[in-house]
Amino acid sequence: MSSHRPALRKLWSRTIPAALALGVMLASTATAPAAAAADRAAGNSTTNPVVAWDLQAQTAIWDVAAQQPNEQVRSFAMVNGAVYDAVNAIAGTPYQSYLVAPAARGTESVDAAVATAAHGVLAALFPAQQERLRAEYDEALSVIPDGPSKRGGVRVGSRTAAAMVAARQDDGAYGDQQWTVGTEPGEWRPTPPLFLSQGAWTGHMRPFLLPRASLFRTPGPPAVTSRAYAREVAEVEQVGAASSTVRTQDQTEAALWWHDRRSASWEIKRQLATTQRLSTLQTARFFAMTDLIVADSGVACFSQKEYWSYWRPVTAIQQAGNDGNPRTAADPDWAPLLVTPPFPEYPSGHACGTGARMSLYRHFFGTDDVTFSGSSVDSGTTRHFTSFSQALDELIGARVWGGVHFRSADVDGANLGAAVFRYAVRHHFRPLR
């Protein structure tokens, strides 16, 4: 289960056009100490072992392996799914297990179980990091008193990690599928400046919670000859250009913030666990629900990307003279603010994930009105939100402001993510008593 990261794969997410109004320079990959400092600044205590090991997972997944979003979500889901099963078992299985509920008396060390479950999955995912991960694991266990409780926690965590690793063997991750490259109006093709084609396997990966990737469908993008399409092209052409004069500074910062592949969503997830005073069990369930639902929203989204195989704004605008729509005009020199991701446009993957995430957050906390914030290395800013719907609304706009999506792709992506959420909470993680 290696991380599969050839050098070119990292480039598209780390490159921003030089002609950037804010003059923001792309920062180097955040280090583990920087990530920890950001969490401390956000009030995220690491006394909760689930929070602590989620941060360790981020270090392995992003700071070291530099996995891209479609890969990150699978790794986080595997780690926090195994952690949840371990904590839930020790608590007496008050909720549906995800995979297994090892026999437990309730006296087992939760700290040992969490560390063992997380370490077991991470070591399987990232064999090149074995030595570093083992050192972190040994340090975590060293502060737990030896005895039956510690041994019991290790036993429970080992079993949930093994169950997760076994369940995800041959799940379709990193398959050899390729995107279809088209030549007709509306059909996707690789985009400048790197002209890459990546991630087609994502829609073929076995979901964590859904019975199949194609369970939910999207209505499809506007026909390229329609007025609705022309309006969407005009919007992104004006506000999403690298040289846009109508995009505000705040919109530019938002576009960069939401595009940062060291996702602020990880910090926000840990922040919510702390500010909302979740117990270890509640945190484990919250993290597992979040990460497994978001992972499946990505699988469903990429399945639809393959089905529609729709072109990106940079292609649509540069080749508008050949789209058959009299309301559009070609601009062969047009370039987006952000580097376009190397896969089809519709629906928006980021909107699918954020729609699922924010829907789950409203459900879990029983309200939309929760204050939270997150920081971005790429934009050099921290953004603040007073509700989950406010964050989703901003994401929908931000992908247009960045020039990488049409608005309908964001709206329909968010709706797809919400549909995945609704299915998941009806069928998984439910209270048993």
Disulfide bonds with the S-S distance in Angstrom:
none
